[in-house]
């Protein structure tokens, strides 16, 4: 739920929060439940299970989402992870 320590905060994430429940619960839903009001996303998740769905989920819940913060750096830093997931 929403706690006083997270309500109204801004989150900065490298990869788009997932919208689906897999090995872990939906990160997008966790941000919504925590009361986060703004999320800066380095890059969209290329995983077809997500691919923009996390951003849509956040926006539909009224969370402001800004995509592309330091996108080149994030893409470079996550290259190994993203290649392993492909």
PyMOL commands that place a pseudoatom at each C-alpha (Angstrom):
pseudoatom trace, name=CA, resn=UNK, resi=1, chain=A, elem=C, hetatm=0, pos=[0.000, 0.000, 0.000]
pseudoatom trace, name=CA, resn=UNK, resi=2, chain=A, elem=C, hetatm=0, pos=[0.872, 3.654, 0.065]
pseudoatom trace, name=CA, resn=UNK, resi=3, chain=A, elem=C, hetatm=0, pos=[3.225, 4.680, 2.834]
pseudoatom trace, name=CA, resn=UNK, resi=4, chain=A, elem=C, hetatm=0, pos=[4.157, 8.181, 3.899]
pseudoatom trace, name=CA, resn=UNK, resi=5, chain=A, elem=C, hetatm=0, pos=[7.729, 7.531, 2.751]
pseudoatom trace, name=CA, resn=UNK, resi=6, chain=A, elem=C, hetatm=0, pos=[6.792, 6.831, -0.893]
pseudoatom trace, name=CA, resn=UNK, resi=7, chain=A, elem=C, hetatm=0, pos=[3.648, 8.879, -1.443]
pseudoatom trace, name=CA, resn=UNK, resi=8, chain=A, elem=C, hetatm=0, pos=[4.292, 11.647, -3.960]
pseudoatom trace, name=CA, resn=UNK, resi=9, chain=A, elem=C, hetatm=0, pos=[7.857, 10.673, -4.850]
pseudoatom trace, name=CA, resn=UNK, resi=10, chain=A, elem=C, hetatm=0, pos=[9.565, 10.602, -8.251]
pseudoatom trace, name=CA, resn=UNK, resi=11, chain=A, elem=C, hetatm=0, pos=[11.189, 7.328, -9.357]
pseudoatom trace, name=CA, resn=UNK, resi=12, chain=A, elem=C, hetatm=0, pos=[14.100, 7.000, -11.769]
pseudoatom trace, name=CA, resn=UNK, resi=13, chain=A, elem=C, hetatm=0, pos=[14.405, 3.634, -13.533]
pseudoatom trace, name=CA, resn=UNK, resi=14, chain=A, elem=C, hetatm=0, pos=[16.698, 2.389, -16.265]
pseudoatom trace, name=CA, resn=UNK, resi=15, chain=A, elem=C, hetatm=0, pos=[14.241, -0.014, -17.910]
pseudoatom trace, name=CA, resn=UNK, resi=16, chain=A, elem=C, hetatm=0, pos=[10.488, 0.398, -18.267]
pseudoatom trace, name=CA, resn=UNK, resi=17, chain=A, elem=C, hetatm=0, pos=[8.728, -1.218, -15.289]
pseudoatom trace, name=CA, resn=UNK, resi=18, chain=A, elem=C, hetatm=0, pos=[7.038, -4.481, -16.267]
pseudoatom trace, name=CA, resn=UNK, resi=19, chain=A, elem=C, hetatm=0, pos=[3.261, -4.595, -16.465]
pseudoatom trace, name=CA, resn=UNK, resi=20, chain=A, elem=C, hetatm=0, pos=[2.968, -8.379, -16.174]
pseudoatom trace, name=CA, resn=UNK, resi=21, chain=A, elem=C, hetatm=0, pos=[3.298, -10.786, -13.262]
pseudoatom trace, name=CA, resn=UNK, resi=22, chain=A, elem=C, hetatm=0, pos=[6.104, -13.263, -13.947]
pseudoatom trace, name=CA, resn=UNK, resi=23, chain=A, elem=C, hetatm=0, pos=[8.774, -14.451, -11.518]
pseudoatom trace, name=CA, resn=UNK, resi=24, chain=A, elem=C, hetatm=0, pos=[7.985, -11.273, -9.592]
pseudoatom trace, name=CA, resn=UNK, resi=25, chain=A, elem=C, hetatm=0, pos=[4.868, -9.090, -9.349]
pseudoatom trace, name=CA, resn=UNK, resi=26, chain=A, elem=C, hetatm=0, pos=[4.319, -6.203, -11.765]
pseudoatom trace, name=CA, resn=UNK, resi=27, chain=A, elem=C, hetatm=0, pos=[6.812, -3.417, -11.039]
pseudoatom trace, name=CA, resn=UNK, resi=28, chain=A, elem=C, hetatm=0, pos=[4.487, -0.856, -12.631]
pseudoatom trace, name=CA, resn=UNK, resi=29, chain=A, elem=C, hetatm=0, pos=[1.715, -1.889, -10.249]
pseudoatom trace, name=CA, resn=UNK, resi=30, chain=A, elem=C, hetatm=0, pos=[4.131, -1.724, -7.304]
pseudoatom trace, name=CA, resn=UNK, resi=31, chain=A, elem=C, hetatm=0, pos=[5.006, 1.878, -8.228]
pseudoatom trace, name=CA, resn=UNK, resi=32, chain=A, elem=C, hetatm=0, pos=[1.299, 2.740, -8.483]
pseudoatom trace, name=CA, resn=UNK, resi=33, chain=A, elem=C, hetatm=0, pos=[0.538, 1.045, -5.157]
pseudoatom trace, name=CA, resn=UNK, resi=34, chain=A, elem=C, hetatm=0, pos=[3.432, 2.932, -3.524]
pseudoatom trace, name=CA, resn=UNK, resi=35, chain=A, elem=C, hetatm=0, pos=[1.919, 6.278, -4.518]
pseudoatom trace, name=CA, resn=UNK, resi=36, chain=A, elem=C, hetatm=0, pos=[4.714, 7.297, -6.899]
pseudoatom trace, name=CA, resn=UNK, resi=37, chain=A, elem=C, hetatm=0, pos=[3.547, 10.314, -8.931]
pseudoatom trace, name=CA, resn=UNK, resi=38, chain=A, elem=C, hetatm=0, pos=[6.289, 10.616, -11.575]
pseudoatom trace, name=CA, resn=UNK, resi=39, chain=A, elem=C, hetatm=0, pos=[8.595, 8.078, -13.228]
pseudoatom trace, name=CA, resn=UNK, resi=40, chain=A, elem=C, hetatm=0, pos=[11.592, 8.839, -15.422]
pseudoatom trace, name=CA, resn=UNK, resi=41, chain=A, elem=C, hetatm=0, pos=[12.313, 5.820, -17.642]
pseudoatom trace, name=CA, resn=UNK, resi=42, chain=A, elem=C, hetatm=0, pos=[15.643, 5.389, -19.419]
pseudoatom trace, name=CA, resn=UNK, resi=43, chain=A, elem=C, hetatm=0, pos=[14.281, 3.127, -22.156]
pseudoatom trace, name=CA, resn=UNK, resi=44, chain=A, elem=C, hetatm=0, pos=[11.227, 1.085, -23.062]
pseudoatom trace, name=CA, resn=UNK, resi=45, chain=A, elem=C, hetatm=0, pos=[11.439, -2.649, -22.433]
pseudoatom trace, name=CA, resn=UNK, resi=46, chain=A, elem=C, hetatm=0, pos=[11.925, -4.480, -25.756]
pseudoatom trace, name=CA, resn=UNK, resi=47, chain=A, elem=C, hetatm=0, pos=[10.404, -7.661, -24.268]
pseudoatom trace, name=CA, resn=UNK, resi=48, chain=A, elem=C, hetatm=0, pos=[7.181, -8.229, -26.256]
pseudoatom trace, name=CA, resn=UNK, resi=49, chain=A, elem=C, hetatm=0, pos=[5.351, -9.110, -23.021]
pseudoatom trace, name=CA, resn=UNK, resi=50, chain=A, elem=C, hetatm=0, pos=[5.879, -5.503, -21.930]
pseudoatom trace, name=CA, resn=UNK, resi=51, chain=A, elem=C, hetatm=0, pos=[6.975, -3.205, -24.812]
pseudoatom trace, name=CA, resn=UNK, resi=52, chain=A, elem=C, hetatm=0, pos=[5.186, -0.065, -23.617]
pseudoatom trace, name=CA, resn=UNK, resi=53, chain=A, elem=C, hetatm=0, pos=[2.559, -1.765, -21.449]
pseudoatom trace, name=CA, resn=UNK, resi=54, chain=A, elem=C, hetatm=0, pos=[4.268, -0.654, -18.236]
pseudoatom trace, name=CA, resn=UNK, resi=55, chain=A, elem=C, hetatm=0, pos=[4.246, 2.976, -19.345]
pseudoatom trace, name=CA, resn=UNK, resi=56, chain=A, elem=C, hetatm=0, pos=[0.582, 2.702, -20.380]
pseudoatom trace, name=CA, resn=UNK, resi=57, chain=A, elem=C, hetatm=0, pos=[-0.345, 1.157, -17.029]
pseudoatom trace, name=CA, resn=UNK, resi=58, chain=A, elem=C, hetatm=0, pos=[1.396, 3.945, -15.128]
pseudoatom trace, name=CA, resn=UNK, resi=59, chain=A, elem=C, hetatm=0, pos=[-0.175, 6.693, -17.237]
pseudoatom trace, name=CA, resn=UNK, resi=60, chain=A, elem=C, hetatm=0, pos=[-3.655, 5.170, -16.939]
pseudoatom trace, name=CA, resn=UNK, resi=61, chain=A, elem=C, hetatm=0, pos=[-3.197, 5.328, -13.158]
pseudoatom trace, name=CA, resn=UNK, resi=62, chain=A, elem=C, hetatm=0, pos=[-2.384, 9.036, -13.393]
pseudoatom trace, name=CA, resn=UNK, resi=63, chain=A, elem=C, hetatm=0, pos=[1.385, 8.705, -12.988]
pseudoatom trace, name=CA, resn=UNK, resi=64, chain=A, elem=C, hetatm=0, pos=[3.427, 11.151, -15.069]
pseudoatom trace, name=CA, resn=UNK, resi=65, chain=A, elem=C, hetatm=0, pos=[5.934, 9.181, -17.178]
pseudoatom trace, name=CA, resn=UNK, resi=66, chain=A, elem=C, hetatm=0, pos=[8.920, 10.660, -19.013]
pseudoatom trace, name=CA, resn=UNK, resi=67, chain=A, elem=C, hetatm=0, pos=[10.718, 8.211, -21.325]
pseudoatom trace, name=CA, resn=UNK, resi=68, chain=A, elem=C, hetatm=0, pos=[14.230, 8.551, -22.709]
pseudoatom trace, name=CA, resn=UNK, resi=69, chain=A, elem=C, hetatm=0, pos=[16.245, 9.996, -19.817]
pseudoatom trace, name=CA, resn=UNK, resi=70, chain=A, elem=C, hetatm=0, pos=[19.884, 9.116, -20.620]
pseudoatom trace, name=CA, resn=UNK, resi=71, chain=A, elem=C, hetatm=0, pos=[18.605, 6.565, -23.156]
pseudoatom trace, name=CA, resn=UNK, resi=72, chain=A, elem=C, hetatm=0, pos=[21.957, 6.051, -24.906]
pseudoatom trace, name=CA, resn=UNK, resi=73, chain=A, elem=C, hetatm=0, pos=[23.761, 5.400, -21.631]
pseudoatom trace, name=CA, resn=UNK, resi=74, chain=A, elem=C, hetatm=0, pos=[21.029, 3.072, -20.381]
pseudoatom trace, name=CA, resn=UNK, resi=75, chain=A, elem=C, hetatm=0, pos=[20.947, 1.121, -23.648]
pseudoatom trace, name=CA, resn=UNK, resi=76, chain=A, elem=C, hetatm=0, pos=[24.706, 0.666, -23.535]
pseudoatom trace, name=CA, resn=UNK, resi=77, chain=A, elem=C, hetatm=0, pos=[24.719, -0.340, -19.874]
pseudoatom trace, name=CA, resn=UNK, resi=78, chain=A, elem=C, hetatm=0, pos=[21.865, -2.848, -20.314]
pseudoatom trace, name=CA, resn=UNK, resi=79, chain=A, elem=C, hetatm=0, pos=[23.110, -4.322, -23.608]
pseudoatom trace, name=CA, resn=UNK, resi=80, chain=A, elem=C, hetatm=0, pos=[24.382, -7.571, -22.020]
pseudoatom trace, name=CA, resn=UNK, resi=81, chain=A, elem=C, hetatm=0, pos=[21.180, -8.031, -20.006]
pseudoatom trace, name=CA, resn=UNK, resi=82, chain=A, elem=C, hetatm=0, pos=[18.939, -7.317, -22.989]
pseudoatom trace, name=CA, resn=UNK, resi=83, chain=A, elem=C, hetatm=0, pos=[20.894, -9.682, -25.255]
pseudoatom trace, name=CA, resn=UNK, resi=84, chain=A, elem=C, hetatm=0, pos=[20.628, -12.463, -22.641]
pseudoatom trace, name=CA, resn=UNK, resi=85, chain=A, elem=C, hetatm=0, pos=[16.858, -11.987, -22.429]
pseudoatom trace, name=CA, resn=UNK, resi=86, chain=A, elem=C, hetatm=0, pos=[16.391, -12.181, -26.226]
for i in range(1, 86): cmd.bond("trace and resi %d" % i, "trace and resi %d" % (i + 1))
show_as sticks, trace
zoom trace
